Amino acid sequence: MGNLKNLTIDTRDSETLVVCFGEMLIDFVPTVGGVSLAEAPAFKKAPGGAPANVAVGVSRLGGSSAFIGKVGDDEFGRMLADILRLNNVDNSGMRFDHKARTALAFVTLRADGEREFLFFRHPSADMLLLESELDKNLIQKAKIFHYGSISLIEEPCRSTQLAAMKIAKASGSLLSYDPNLRLPLWPSEEAARKEIMSIWNLADVIKISEDEITFLTGGDDPYDDDVVLQKLFHPNLKLLVVSEGPNGCRYYTQEFKGRVDGVKVKAVDTTGAGDAFMSGILNSLASDLTLLKDEKKLREALLFANACGAITVTERGAIPAMPTMNAVQDLLSSSSSPRS
């Protein structure tokens, strides 16, 4: 680990601590837009990985967050740990692998608007986190424990994630799940669907996209409330949110459902928008769990989360574009978007 300084949170903040578990990697993004990976003349490196993005997002909003995951004991891994530290994210739960490299992903937005991914993880360090390496004390402090599905793809990380979820649940944490489907990483569509759904009923809060609804239901209409309620809402779920990009989001709880409009901005790069949205809603929940039972407060929190996502698309990259509380409040106060 060299002379890297790990950051441990101030325990005064632990009452609202959001602990994010999973992958952190380096995204390589072409310096010009609208080209395939093969056509790209050069690439710019950017920190990535959805759980890490969410941890930084929560911290930028003034919340308390920590990241648990594994990177290579290499220049990129140390850079990522440092980026978390500089963003006031507790990185004491990070581990460094001497034998495997930090994961790399090459990502481009082609001229047809589709994103193209090329991953280098054979295996990468994030896949090799062991249960014995978990910082159990950190997990037990979590008000919210947040995770995705990418850690479920391979052992030993799959078992480690399940163990971490169990510790968090036993400690009274709210479990938050964003499947964050990345099909190129899975051996097959069937494997992805099966594993993503294998932990579905354990979550208290779930965020999914329209594309993920279609995928997980085997092709059903993602805009049909009955599809969502019958196939994806489960009895223990406190909140299911469907993110619809610039169109805002839909929400479903045990007691009510509805939609909240998006906040209009000029999009430059959609990378990290879903993670910014997630950090917005989790930061609100960490401060006030009663909004799960209060529709007016929930709608306000979701409008705030929509604004977090909107600000992120106005800049390139995920972590560099994560908004501050002031930026979100400024956008909301200047926005003429309807709040219905």
C-alpha positions as CSV (number, residue, x, y, z in Angstrom):
1,M,0.0,0.0,0.0
2,G,3.0,2.2,0.1
3,N,2.6,5.5,2.0
4,L,-1.0,5.9,1.0
5,K,-3.0,7.6,3.7
6,N,-6.4,5.9,4.4
7,L,-9.2,8.0,5.6
8,T,-11.4,6.9,8.5
9,I,-14.7,8.7,9.0
10,D,-15.5,10.9,12.0
11,T,-17.7,8.8,14.2
12,R,-20.1,11.7,14.7
13,D,-21.2,11.2,11.1
14,S,-21.8,7.4,11.5
15,E,-25.5,7.9,12.3
16,T,-26.1,8.8,8.6
17,L,-23.3,6.6,7.1
18,V,-23.8,5.2,3.6
19,V,-21.4,2.3,3.0
20,C,-21.0,1.3,-0.7
21,F,-19.7,-2.1,-1.6
22,G,-18.4,-3.3,-5.0
23,E,-16.1,-2.4,-7.9
24,M,-13.9,0.7,-8.4
25,L,-12.0,0.9,-11.7
26,I,-10.5,3.1,-14.3
27,D,-12.7,4.1,-17.2
28,F,-10.8,5.1,-20.4
29,V,-13.0,7.5,-22.4
30,P,-12.2,8.7,-26.0
31,T,-11.0,12.3,-26.2
32,V,-13.5,12.8,-29.1
33,G,-17.2,11.8,-29.0
34,G,-19.3,9.8,-31.5
35,V,-16.6,7.2,-32.4
36,S,-16.2,3.5,-31.9
37,L,-13.4,2.3,-29.6
38,A,-11.4,1.2,-32.6
39,E,-11.6,4.7,-34.2
40,A,-10.8,6.6,-31.0
41,P,-7.5,8.6,-31.5
42,A,-6.8,8.8,-27.8
43,F,-8.3,8.1,-24.4
44,K,-8.6,10.0,-21.1
45,K,-8.6,8.1,-17.8
46,A,-11.4,8.6,-15.4
47,P,-12.2,7.0,-12.0
48,G,-15.3,4.8,-12.3
49,G,-17.3,1.9,-10.8
50,A,-20.9,2.6,-9.8
51,P,-20.6,1.9,-6.0
52,A,-17.6,4.2,-5.8
53,N,-19.4,6.9,-7.8
54,V,-22.3,6.7,-5.3
55,A,-20.0,7.0,-2.3
56,V,-18.4,10.1,-3.8
57,G,-21.8,11.5,-4.7
58,V,-23.1,11.2,-1.1
59,S,-20.0,12.9,0.2
60,R,-20.2,15.7,-2.3
61,L,-23.7,16.4,-1.0
62,G,-22.4,16.8,2.5
63,G,-23.2,13.3,3.6
64,S,-21.1,10.6,5.3
65,S,-20.0,7.7,3.1
66,A,-17.5,4.8,2.9
67,F,-16.4,2.5,0.2
68,I,-15.5,-1.2,0.5
69,G,-13.8,-3.0,-2.4
70,K,-10.5,-4.2,-3.8
71,V,-8.1,-2.7,-6.2
72,G,-4.7,-3.7,-7.5
73,D,-1.6,-2.8,-5.5
74,D,-0.6,-0.7,-8.5
75,E,-0.5,2.9,-9.6
76,F,-4.2,2.9,-10.7
77,G,-5.3,1.3,-7.4
78,R,-3.5,3.8,-5.3
79,M,-4.8,6.6,-7.4
80,L,-8.4,5.4,-6.8
81,A,-7.9,5.2,-3.1
82,D,-6.5,8.7,-3.1
83,I,-9.5,10.0,-5.1
84,L,-11.8,8.7,-2.5
85,R,-9.8,10.2,0.3
86,L,-9.7,13.6,-1.5
87,N,-13.5,13.4,-1.8
88,N,-13.9,12.7,2.0
89,V,-15.0,9.1,1.5
90,D,-13.8,6.7,4.2
91,N,-11.5,4.3,2.2
92,S,-10.4,2.3,5.2
93,G,-12.4,-0.7,3.9
94,M,-10.4,-0.8,0.7
95,R,-8.0,-3.7,0.1
96,F,-5.0,-4.0,-2.2
97,D,-4.2,-7.1,-4.2
98,H,-0.5,-7.8,-5.0
99,K,-1.3,-10.3,-7.7
100,A,-4.2,-8.9,-9.7
101,R,-4.5,-5.5,-11.4
102,T,-7.0,-2.8,-10.9
103,A,-9.9,-3.3,-13.4
104,L,-9.9,-1.2,-16.6
105,A,-12.9,-0.4,-18.8
106,F,-12.8,1.3,-22.2
107,V,-16.1,3.1,-22.8
108,T,-17.4,5.1,-25.8
109,L,-20.6,6.7,-27.0
110,R,-20.8,5.8,-30.7
111,A,-22.4,8.1,-33.3
112,D,-25.6,6.0,-33.1
113,G,-25.9,6.9,-29.4
114,E,-25.1,3.4,-28.1
115,R,-22.5,2.9,-25.5
116,E,-19.7,0.4,-26.2
117,F,-17.8,-1.3,-23.4
118,L,-14.5,-3.2,-23.4
119,F,-13.5,-4.6,-20.0
120,F,-10.1,-5.8,-18.8
121,R,-10.6,-8.0,-15.8
122,H,-9.1,-11.5,-16.2
123,P,-9.5,-11.5,-13.2
124,S,-9.2,-8.0,-11.8
125,A,-8.6,-7.2,-8.1
126,D,-12.2,-6.3,-7.4
127,M,-13.3,-9.8,-8.2
128,L,-11.0,-11.3,-5.6
129,L,-12.2,-9.6,-2.4
130,L,-12.4,-12.3,0.3
131,E,-14.9,-12.5,3.2
132,S,-12.0,-12.5,5.6
133,E,-10.9,-9.1,4.2
134,L,-14.2,-7.4,5.0
135,D,-14.2,-4.5,7.5
136,K,-17.1,-5.8,9.6
137,N,-17.1,-2.9,12.0
138,L,-17.5,-0.4,9.1
139,I,-20.4,-2.4,7.7
140,Q,-22.1,-2.5,11.1
141,K,-22.0,1.3,11.3
142,A,-23.9,1.7,8.0
143,K,-27.3,3.4,8.1
144,I,-27.5,2.3,4.5
145,F,-25.6,-0.5,2.8
146,H,-25.5,0.0,-0.9
147,Y,-24.4,-2.5,-3.6
148,G,-24.8,-3.7,-7.2
149,S,-24.7,-6.9,-9.1
150,I,-21.3,-6.9,-10.8
151,S,-19.7,-8.4,-7.7
152,L,-22.0,-11.4,-8.1
153,I,-20.4,-12.5,-11.4
154,E,-17.5,-14.4,-10.0
155,E,-16.3,-16.1,-6.8
156,P,-14.8,-15.2,-4.3
157,C,-16.4,-11.8,-4.5
158,R,-19.9,-13.2,-4.8
159,S,-19.8,-14.9,-1.4
160,T,-18.1,-11.9,0.1
161,Q,-21.0,-9.6,-1.1
162,L,-23.6,-12.0,0.3
163,A,-21.7,-12.1,3.7
164,A,-21.5,-8.3,3.8
165,M,-25.2,-8.0,3.1
166,K,-25.9,-10.4,5.9
167,I,-23.8,-8.4,8.4
168,A,-25.4,-5.1,7.3
169,K,-28.9,-6.6,7.6
170,A,-28.2,-8.0,11.1
171,S,-26.9,-4.6,12.1
172,G,-30.2,-2.9,11.1
173,S,-28.9,-1.3,8.0
174,L,-31.2,-0.4,5.1
175,L,-30.1,-2.5,2.1
176,S,-30.0,-0.5,-1.2
177,Y,-29.6,-2.3,-4.5
178,D,-28.8,-0.9,-8.0
179,P,-28.4,-3.9,-10.3
180,N,-26.5,-1.7,-12.8
181,L,-26.7,-4.3,-15.6
182,R,-23.5,-4.6,-17.7
183,L,-24.3,-7.6,-19.9
184,P,-20.8,-7.8,-21.5
185,L,-19.4,-8.8,-18.1
186,W,-21.7,-11.8,-17.7
187,P,-21.2,-15.3,-19.2
188,S,-24.8,-15.2,-20.5
189,E,-28.1,-13.3,-20.3
190,E,-29.6,-16.2,-18.4
191,A,-26.7,-16.1,-15.8
192,A,-27.2,-12.3,-15.4
193,R,-30.9,-12.6,-14.9
194,K,-30.6,-15.4,-12.4
195,E,-27.9,-13.8,-10.3
196,I,-29.4,-10.3,-10.3
197,M,-32.8,-11.8,-9.1
198,S,-31.1,-14.1,-6.6
199,I,-30.7,-11.3,-4.1
200,W,-33.7,-9.2,-5.2
201,N,-36.0,-10.0,-2.2
202,L,-33.3,-9.0,0.3
203,A,-33.3,-5.3,-0.6
204,D,-35.2,-2.6,1.1
205,V,-34.6,0.0,-1.7
206,I,-34.1,-0.9,-5.4
207,K,-33.3,1.4,-8.3
208,I,-33.7,0.1,-11.9
209,S,-33.9,1.6,-15.4
210,E,-36.5,0.9,-18.1
211,D,-34.0,-1.3,-20.0
212,E,-33.4,-3.3,-16.8
213,I,-37.2,-3.9,-16.3
214,T,-37.4,-5.2,-19.9
215,F,-34.4,-7.5,-19.4
216,L,-35.4,-8.8,-16.0
217,T,-39.0,-9.5,-17.0
218,G,-38.1,-11.2,-20.2
219,G,-39.4,-8.4,-22.5
220,D,-42.4,-6.9,-20.7
221,D,-43.5,-3.3,-21.1
222,P,-41.3,-1.2,-18.7
223,Y,-44.0,1.5,-18.5
224,D,-46.7,-0.8,-17.2
225,D,-47.3,-0.3,-13.5
226,D,-48.8,-3.8,-13.2
227,V,-45.6,-5.4,-14.7
228,V,-43.5,-3.6,-12.1
229,L,-45.8,-4.3,-9.2
230,Q,-46.4,-8.0,-10.0
231,K,-43.0,-9.0,-11.2
232,L,-40.5,-6.8,-9.4
233,F,-42.1,-5.4,-6.3
234,H,-41.6,-7.8,-3.3
235,P,-43.3,-7.8,0.1
236,N,-40.3,-6.6,2.0
237,L,-39.5,-3.7,-0.4
238,K,-39.8,-0.2,1.1
239,L,-39.1,1.7,-2.2
240,L,-38.7,0.8,-5.8
241,V,-37.5,3.6,-8.1
242,V,-37.5,3.4,-11.9
243,S,-35.1,6.0,-13.3
244,E,-36.1,7.4,-16.7
245,G,-33.2,9.7,-17.5
246,P,-34.3,13.2,-18.5
247,N,-37.9,12.2,-18.0
248,G,-37.4,11.8,-14.2
249,C,-38.5,8.8,-12.3
250,R,-41.4,6.6,-11.1
251,Y,-41.7,5.4,-7.5
252,Y,-43.5,2.5,-5.8
253,T,-43.9,1.9,-2.1
254,Q,-46.2,-0.3,0.0
255,E,-48.6,2.5,0.2
256,F,-48.3,4.8,-2.8
257,K,-46.9,5.2,-6.3
258,G,-46.3,8.0,-8.8
259,R,-43.8,9.8,-10.9
260,V,-41.6,12.9,-10.5
261,D,-40.6,14.9,-13.6
262,G,-36.9,15.4,-14.5
263,V,-35.1,18.7,-14.4
264,K,-34.3,20.0,-17.9
265,V,-30.6,20.6,-18.7
266,K,-28.4,20.3,-21.8
267,A,-26.7,16.9,-21.7
268,V,-23.0,16.5,-22.6
269,D,-22.3,13.0,-21.1
270,T,-24.7,10.7,-19.4
271,T,-22.0,8.7,-17.6
272,G,-22.7,8.6,-13.8
273,A,-26.2,10.1,-14.0
274,G,-27.8,7.1,-12.4
275,D,-25.2,7.0,-9.7
276,A,-25.6,10.7,-9.0
277,F,-29.4,10.1,-8.8
278,M,-28.8,7.2,-6.4
279,S,-26.5,9.3,-4.2
280,G,-29.2,12.0,-4.0
281,I,-31.9,9.7,-2.8
282,L,-29.6,7.7,-0.4
283,N,-28.3,11.0,1.1
284,S,-31.9,12.1,1.8
285,L,-32.8,8.7,3.2
286,A,-29.8,8.5,5.5
287,S,-30.9,11.8,7.0
288,D,-34.6,10.9,7.3
289,L,-36.0,7.4,6.9
290,T,-39.5,8.7,7.5
291,L,-39.7,9.9,3.9
292,L,-40.4,6.3,2.9
293,K,-43.8,6.7,4.6
294,D,-44.5,10.3,3.6
295,E,-45.3,10.8,-0.1
296,K,-44.8,14.6,-0.1
297,K,-41.3,14.3,1.4
298,L,-40.4,11.3,-0.8
299,R,-41.4,13.3,-3.9
300,E,-39.2,16.2,-2.8
301,A,-36.3,13.8,-2.2
302,L,-36.8,12.3,-5.7
303,L,-36.9,15.7,-7.4
304,F,-33.7,16.5,-5.6
305,A,-32.2,13.1,-6.8
306,N,-33.4,14.0,-10.4
307,A,-31.5,17.3,-10.1
308,C,-28.4,15.4,-9.0
309,G,-28.6,13.3,-12.1
310,A,-29.3,16.3,-14.3
311,I,-26.2,18.2,-13.1
312,T,-24.0,15.2,-13.7
313,V,-24.9,15.0,-17.5
314,T,-23.8,18.6,-18.0
315,E,-20.1,17.6,-17.5
316,R,-17.9,14.7,-18.7
317,G,-17.1,11.8,-16.5
318,A,-18.8,10.5,-13.4
319,I,-16.9,11.4,-10.2
320,P,-15.7,14.8,-11.6
321,A,-19.3,15.7,-12.4
322,M,-20.9,14.7,-9.1
323,P,-22.8,17.7,-7.7
324,T,-22.5,19.6,-4.5
325,M,-25.6,20.5,-2.3
326,N,-25.3,24.1,-3.4
327,A,-25.3,23.2,-7.1
328,V,-28.4,21.1,-6.7
329,Q,-30.3,23.7,-4.8
330,D,-29.3,26.4,-7.3
331,L,-30.5,24.3,-10.2
332,L,-33.8,23.5,-8.4
333,S,-34.4,27.2,-7.6
334,S,-33.6,28.4,-11.1
335,S,-35.5,25.5,-12.8
336,S,-38.8,26.3,-14.3
337,S,-39.6,22.6,-14.7
338,P,-43.1,21.6,-13.4
339,R,-42.9,19.8,-10.1
340,S,-46.1,17.7,-10.6
